[in-house]
Amino acid sequence: MIHNKVAAPLAVAAVACLALSACTAVSDNRSGSTASGGTTSAIPVDAQSAPPVPAGLETFYNQKLDWKECDDDASFQCATAKVPLNYDEPSGKTIDLALKKLPSTSGKPIGTLLTNPGGPGGSGLEYVSQEGVFSDALRAGYDILGFDPRGVGESTPLTCLSPQEMSEVAEATLQQKSSGATNQQQDNDAADPRQGSTPVDFEEETAESTEQTAAELAARCKQYSPEPDLIDHMDTASVARDMDVLRALSGDARLHYLGTSYGTYLGARYAEMFPANVGRMVLDSAQDPSQENADNVVQQAEAIEKSLRAYVEHCQAGEDCPLTGDVDSGVEQIRQLIEKANTTPLPSTLGDSVDGATLTKTLIDMMYDNSAWDLLTAALSQAIKNNDGTALAVLTNPSLVDDETDPQELAEKEAREAANENAISAIDCLDYPVRGDESEWDEQAARIQEVAPTLGTGLTYPDAFCKGWGHHTDNQPGEIRATGAAPILVVGITGDPATPYQWAKDLAAQLDSARLLTVEGNGHGAYKRKGDCVDNTIDNYLLRGELPEKDLTCKEEIEQYY
């Protein structure tokens, strides 16, 4: 289970300033060129012949894409590609992949750079649309292509809400924007349509209740999706095959790729399946493909808790930190705030009260970007000192103060995202086999609570969930060698809360052609987040094929938003 927020911190910083009276200007330390990358021209890979088209897939590999200016931004080009629903039956049903391309600013790209922001289930369309996520040099050197993976976003989606429920989500969003208040009675008493017929109480969660919730969710997803069988074909191997189709449609003999978080697992799987087709590949904040799902969750929970301790230490070293005493005391105060919010949600002037589950999710999300930790400190100070959850509510849901997006457009987007938020479940449950039984799952849950007593709630019972979900494949985790692939640059951050640094070391050791870049710091996702050393190293490889020296370590360089 890897959850990755997609380039959210800039938006979070901007909207949080509206809720925090002390905010002034927000500076973006991610925009612009890198020190060397902006001055040295890109060098294309040596000319290579295109690999043969897999038998039976000629229709897909040879299709013509109709690129047009995107409706939301004419500086981008959009198109739709067709791929098989089931690659074992290429003459059967097809699904759509939504594509969004940021054309090279130089007009002379050396190729197309395919990207994936993680998730699983992250939107590549949203990712390439963000400001400052690519260097000027990279934008000049490549056409940069984002795609919504099968089941996600604007591609043929996995939809888990009925049309009526989507309308209700949209209407609630519109009402919230117009009145600044939500129907708290509905929030507190009604079943959340995104969570099955029974609301999930994480304090009461058991293996049995998790199975029941998952079974109900999967049934809804199959019922309401435009392609009911999609739920059985969202595995990472199928997405990797989609990527090879996109490589061919881009006119490249080799796939050039930048993947983050889960996107590293996707990239590694592609390299294993198509080693001869690998071009310049960077896997940032890497995942270890050899591990079981439950092991991933336990280790991620432990990493998140360690990141929380690093945040508390950062907070207490600065001014105006509401967390007193030592780190242990500060963590305990956060735990008490969560428990208090479980009983009495923190009120907000925007109407969106913050309960314990929401606060926990917000804290986890904020661990991903340590350049926004001072924003979190200001929000926690408001909550602890004034019993005011307004700033936390904004960090949780920036759309509360989004005055630029058309309300109807925002409402429709919220509804689509609500209906699609279980894509991560479909992907994980297809990628990993169900292991163990109820007694083993209870032991795993206890272990998660042991290593992550503050933020581990809600991460328990991954195998019980997938058993209840009921849509599986015969995929098995295992080491990936990708023998014959071009060099692959693997990046790991020592204090990563989502993909522990050991995972990057393990993946680099598995891959036959890997080179590891270590980043000393915190947060998740290194490129355009951790300074020139990181950005130049990645740009030098993607643009010129220059690998860093063995065992290169960069120290993070960040600026706080607030």
C-alpha positions, 0 to 999 in steps of 0.5 A: 500500500503506497499512497502518494500525493501528487505535487500537492504542496504548492496548492496546500501552501497557497490555500493554507495562507488563507486560513493562517493569518501569519502567512505572507508570500509563498515562494516556489523553490521548485521552479526553474532550471537546475544549475547545470541542466539549463545550460547543457544541451540534451544528447539523444540516445544512439539510433536504434531500430524499433522493437518488433510489435508483439503478435496480435497487438498490431492494431494497438501499436499502429493506431494513429493518435489524434493530438489536440489542444487540451480543453483545460490548457492550450499549452498541452496536447491531449489524445486518447489511446486504445488498449486491450482490456485483457492482453490475453484476448487482444481481439476482445474488449478495449479500454481508453487511456487518457494522455496529456503531453507537455511539448518540448519548449525547444521544439527539438525533443530527443524523445518522449519522457513517460511519467508516473507519479505513484499511488497506485492510482495517481493521475498522470494528467494531473501530474504533468499539469503541475507547475515546477515538477520538471526542470527547464532543461528537461522540458526543453529536452523532452516531450513529457507525457502523462497518462491516467493508468487503466481504471484511473481518472480520465481513462476508462475508470473504475467507478464505485459510486452510483450516478445518484451518489456522485450527484450527491457528492457534487451537490454537497461540494457545491453547497459547501462552496456556497455556504461554507458549511456541511451537513454535519448530521449527515457526515456523522450518521450516514453511511459513506457511499465510498466505504460500502454500506457500513461506515468504517470505524477504525477503532473497531476494525477487525479482520472480519469487518475489513473483509465485509467492507472490501466485499461490498466495495468490490461489488459496487465497483463492478456494478457501477464501472462503465466496464465491469470486467475492468476490476480484474485487469488493473494489475501492474503488468497490464499497465506496463504493457500499456506503457509499451504501447505508448512508447511505440505510439510516441515513435521511440524505440526505447522507453524513457521514463521517470517514475515516483513511488509506486511508479518505481514498481511499475517501471521495474516491472516494465524493465523486467518484461521489456528489458531490451526496450528500456531507455533512460529510466529513473525510479525515484523513491523506490519500492522493493518488488520482492516483498509481500503486501503485508510486509510493505504495510508494516514497514511503511507504517514504521517509516511514517511513525519515524517521519512523525518523530522527525517532524516533532523534532523539527517543530520543537527546534523552531519557534511557536511549536505547540508540542512541549517537552521532548520528542516522546512528549510531543508525539504523545500530544499529537496522539492525544489530539487525535483521540480528542478529535475522535470523540469531539471533532475539531470545529472549523470556520469553513464548516468542515470539522476535523475528526480523528481519522481525518486528522490522521490522514492529514498528518500522514499526507504532510509527512510526504513533504517536509518543506511544508512542515512549518505549515503543519506546525501553524495548523497544529498550533491553531488546533491545540491552542484555540481548539480550531481545526480550520487550518487543518481542514484546509490542509486536508481539503484545499478546495475549501478555499479554492476561489479560482476553479469554477464551482461546478467544475470542482464539484464534478471533479470531487465526484469523479475522484470520490467514485474512483478512489478505490482504484488503489485497492483494485491494483494492490489486490491484483498485484499481491496474493492473499496470505495468511488467515485471521489469526495471522492478520490479527498478529500483523495488525498488532505489529502495525500498532506496535511500530506505528501507535500514532499513525498506524490506525487504518493501515491494518489488515491488507490481506483480509481486505484483499480476501474480501475484495475477491478479485485476484491474479496469480501474480507473485512478488519476487526480485526483479533483475531486468537482465539486458536493460539499459542502466537504471537510476534508483533514488532513495531518501533516508527518511522517506515515510512512504517507501523506506530507504532500504527498499531503494537499496534492495531494488538497486541490488536486485537490478542488474544495471542499477545505480543508486542515488542516496538522498539524506533527508526526509519526505517522499519524492526527490526530484524537484524537491531536494535541491540541485544535487538531486535535480542535476544528477537526474537531469544529467542521466535523462538528458545526456545518459551520464550516470552519477558516480557509484554510491553518490549521496546528496544532502537535501536542500529545502526551504520551508513554505511558511 
